Amino acid sequence: MAAYKDEKRGTWYVSFHYYDWTGKNCRKVKRGFKTKREATEWERHFRMKEAADLDMTFGEFVEAYTRDMKPKLKHNTWLTKEHILRTKLLPYFKDKKMRDIRATDIIQWQNEQISYRDDKGKPYAPTYLKTLQSELSALFNHAVRFYELKSNPVVKAGPLGKGKAEEMLFWTKEEYLKFIEAVKDKPYSYHSFPAQSLSAEFEYLVIPFSHRK
């Protein structure tokens, strides 16, 4: 990127060629900047915006998003993001135009992720669902910030999953023995925490939060 001094006006301007999202070669001139830095910064943002028209599909925008973000991220971070884009987002949104994706489309996608079951009948973990939604929201935030999308439909759709795994409660051996003694006349509670599960070599017993009273 380069800026030029307008000697007559004492200001700066940019003049450059760029390719729009269809591949057409275009020329742009913008005048009246007070400093060279302002001029080059304007050109940089213009190129980012014009590289992708929001009439483009989600799949085409992912290509623009990749160009913008991949150089800024660590290799492993990008690989994780790219995997989610390729396997969880593109199959659902690929052919939809960015400007036409609404909160209702996001909700339908959320429901599809919630209803997923693997070959053993297990759903996605709530923390993984949260990660999927975070990546989708990050992409739309990028479109809002740099490509003039009016709003992020993921925010309107509401949350998916949760950020933390199930909390675990740790009991010492002595605490466990006191508890089991207190509930020995309550069959349901007693058999939910069998004494034989705590052998002599264990110092702590891990109890799921859902059992905490």
C-alpha positions as CSV (number, residue, x, y, z in Angstrom):
1,M,0.0,0.0,0.0
2,A,1.2,3.5,-0.9
3,A,-0.1,7.0,-0.3
4,Y,0.8,10.1,-2.3
5,K,1.2,13.8,-1.4
6,D,-1.2,16.3,-3.1
7,E,1.2,19.2,-3.3
8,K,-1.5,21.7,-4.3
9,R,-3.8,20.9,-1.4
10,G,-1.2,19.8,1.1
11,T,-3.1,16.6,1.8
12,W,-2.6,12.9,1.0
13,Y,-4.4,10.6,-1.3
14,V,-4.4,6.9,-2.3
15,S,-4.8,5.5,-5.8
16,F,-4.7,1.8,-6.3
17,H,-6.1,-1.2,-8.2
18,Y,-7.9,-4.0,-6.4
19,Y,-9.8,-7.2,-7.3
20,D,-13.4,-7.4,-6.1
21,W,-14.9,-10.6,-4.9
22,T,-15.9,-11.5,-8.5
23,G,-12.3,-11.2,-9.6
24,K,-12.9,-7.9,-11.5
25,N,-9.9,-5.5,-11.6
26,C,-11.0,-2.1,-10.3
27,R,-9.3,1.2,-9.6
28,K,-10.0,3.4,-6.6
29,V,-8.9,7.0,-5.8
30,K,-9.6,8.7,-2.4
31,R,-8.3,12.2,-1.6
32,G,-8.3,14.6,1.4
33,F,-6.4,12.8,4.1
34,K,-4.5,14.9,6.6
35,T,-1.6,12.4,7.0
36,K,0.0,9.6,5.1
37,R,-0.9,7.2,7.9
38,E,-4.6,8.0,7.6
39,A,-4.5,7.4,3.9
40,T,-2.8,4.0,4.0
41,E,-5.1,2.9,6.9
42,W,-8.2,3.9,4.8
43,E,-6.9,1.8,1.9
44,R,-6.3,-1.2,4.1
45,H,-9.8,-1.2,5.4
46,F,-11.2,-0.6,2.0
47,R,-9.5,-3.6,0.6
48,M,-10.7,-5.7,3.4
49,K,-14.3,-4.6,2.8
50,E,-14.3,-4.7,-1.0
51,A,-12.7,-8.1,-1.1
52,A,-16.0,-9.6,-0.1
53,D,-19.5,-8.3,-1.0
54,L,-22.1,-9.6,1.4
55,D,-24.1,-10.9,-1.5
56,M,-21.5,-13.7,-1.5
57,T,-22.3,-17.0,0.1
58,F,-21.1,-18.1,3.5
59,G,-18.7,-20.5,1.7
60,E,-17.2,-17.6,-0.3
61,F,-17.0,-15.5,2.9
62,V,-15.1,-18.2,4.7
63,E,-12.4,-17.8,2.0
64,A,-12.1,-14.1,2.7
65,Y,-12.2,-14.8,6.5
66,T,-9.3,-17.3,6.0
67,R,-7.3,-14.7,4.1
68,D,-7.8,-12.2,6.9
69,M,-7.3,-14.4,9.9
70,K,-4.9,-17.3,9.1
71,P,-1.8,-15.1,9.0
72,K,-2.6,-13.7,12.4
73,L,-3.1,-17.0,14.3
74,K,-0.8,-19.7,15.6
75,H,-0.7,-22.7,13.3
76,N,-2.5,-25.1,15.8
77,T,-5.1,-22.4,16.7
78,W,-5.9,-22.0,13.0
79,L,-6.1,-25.8,12.4
80,T,-8.7,-26.1,15.2
81,K,-10.7,-23.2,13.7
82,E,-10.4,-24.5,10.2
83,H,-11.6,-28.0,11.2
84,I,-14.8,-26.5,12.8
85,L,-15.4,-24.3,9.7
86,R,-15.0,-27.2,7.4
87,T,-16.9,-29.9,9.2
88,K,-19.5,-28.1,11.4
89,L,-20.3,-24.8,9.7
90,L,-19.7,-25.0,5.9
91,P,-21.9,-28.2,5.5
92,Y,-24.9,-26.2,6.9
93,F,-24.4,-22.6,5.7
94,K,-22.1,-22.9,2.6
95,D,-24.7,-21.9,0.0
96,K,-26.6,-19.3,2.0
97,K,-25.8,-15.6,1.3
98,M,-24.2,-13.9,4.2
99,R,-26.7,-11.0,4.2
100,D,-29.6,-13.4,4.2
101,I,-28.6,-15.5,7.2
102,R,-31.0,-14.8,10.1
103,A,-31.2,-15.8,13.7
104,T,-33.8,-18.4,12.8
105,D,-31.2,-20.1,10.6
106,I,-28.8,-20.1,13.5
107,I,-31.4,-21.6,15.8
108,Q,-32.0,-24.4,13.3
109,W,-28.3,-25.1,13.1
110,Q,-28.1,-25.1,17.0
111,N,-30.9,-27.7,17.1
112,E,-29.1,-29.9,14.6
113,Q,-26.0,-29.8,16.8
114,I,-28.0,-30.6,19.9
115,S,-29.7,-33.5,18.3
116,Y,-26.5,-35.1,17.0
117,R,-25.5,-38.5,18.3
118,D,-22.4,-40.5,17.4
119,D,-22.4,-44.2,16.6
120,K,-22.6,-45.0,20.4
121,G,-25.6,-42.7,20.9
122,K,-23.6,-40.0,22.6
123,P,-24.3,-36.3,22.0
124,Y,-21.8,-33.5,21.7
125,A,-20.5,-32.3,25.1
126,P,-22.0,-28.9,26.2
127,T,-18.5,-27.4,26.2
128,Y,-18.0,-28.5,22.6
129,L,-21.3,-27.0,21.6
130,K,-20.1,-23.8,23.2
131,T,-16.9,-23.9,21.1
132,L,-18.8,-24.5,17.9
133,Q,-21.1,-21.5,18.5
134,S,-18.1,-19.3,19.5
135,E,-16.4,-20.0,16.2
136,L,-19.6,-19.2,14.3
137,S,-20.1,-16.0,16.2
138,A,-16.4,-15.0,15.7
139,L,-16.9,-15.3,11.9
140,F,-20.0,-13.1,11.9
141,N,-18.4,-10.6,14.3
142,H,-15.6,-10.3,11.7
143,A,-18.2,-9.6,9.0
144,V,-19.8,-6.9,11.2
145,R,-16.5,-5.2,12.0
146,F,-14.8,-5.3,8.6
147,Y,-17.5,-6.0,6.0
148,E,-20.4,-3.9,7.2
149,L,-22.8,-6.6,8.1
150,K,-25.5,-4.9,10.1
151,S,-25.6,-7.4,13.0
152,N,-24.5,-10.8,14.3
153,P,-27.4,-13.3,14.0
154,V,-25.6,-15.7,16.4
155,V,-26.0,-13.2,19.2
156,K,-29.7,-12.8,18.5
157,A,-30.2,-16.6,18.4
158,G,-29.0,-17.0,22.0
159,P,-26.5,-19.3,23.7
160,L,-25.6,-22.9,22.8
161,G,-23.9,-25.3,25.3
162,K,-22.0,-24.1,28.3
163,G,-18.5,-22.9,29.0
164,K,-17.6,-25.2,31.9
165,A,-17.7,-28.9,32.4
166,E,-19.6,-30.5,35.2
167,E,-18.1,-29.4,38.5
168,M,-16.5,-32.1,40.7
169,L,-16.6,-32.1,44.5
170,F,-13.6,-33.7,46.3
171,W,-14.1,-35.5,49.7
172,T,-11.4,-36.7,51.9
173,K,-11.5,-40.3,53.1
174,E,-12.6,-39.2,56.5
175,E,-15.3,-37.0,55.2
176,Y,-16.7,-39.8,53.1
177,L,-16.7,-42.2,56.0
178,K,-18.6,-39.7,58.1
179,F,-21.1,-39.2,55.4
180,I,-21.7,-42.9,54.7
181,E,-22.2,-43.6,58.4
182,A,-24.8,-40.8,58.6
183,V,-26.9,-42.2,55.6
184,K,-26.5,-46.0,56.4
185,D,-30.2,-46.1,57.3
186,K,-31.2,-44.4,53.9
187,P,-30.9,-47.2,51.3
188,Y,-31.0,-44.9,48.2
189,S,-28.2,-42.5,49.4
190,Y,-26.2,-45.4,50.9
191,H,-26.1,-47.4,47.7
192,S,-25.4,-44.3,45.5
193,F,-22.0,-44.1,47.3
194,P,-20.9,-47.6,48.0
195,A,-18.3,-48.0,50.7
196,Q,-16.3,-50.6,48.7
197,S,-15.6,-48.0,46.1
198,L,-13.2,-46.2,48.5
199,S,-10.2,-48.5,49.0
200,A,-7.6,-47.8,51.6
201,E,-5.0,-46.4,49.2
202,F,-7.3,-43.5,48.1
203,E,-6.9,-40.2,49.9
204,Y,-9.8,-38.5,48.0
205,L,-13.1,-39.5,46.5
206,V,-14.4,-37.5,43.6
207,I,-18.2,-36.9,43.7
208,P,-20.0,-35.4,40.7
209,F,-21.7,-32.1,41.5
210,S,-25.1,-33.5,40.6
211,H,-24.8,-35.7,43.8
212,R,-24.0,-32.8,46.0
213,K,-26.8,-32.0,48.5
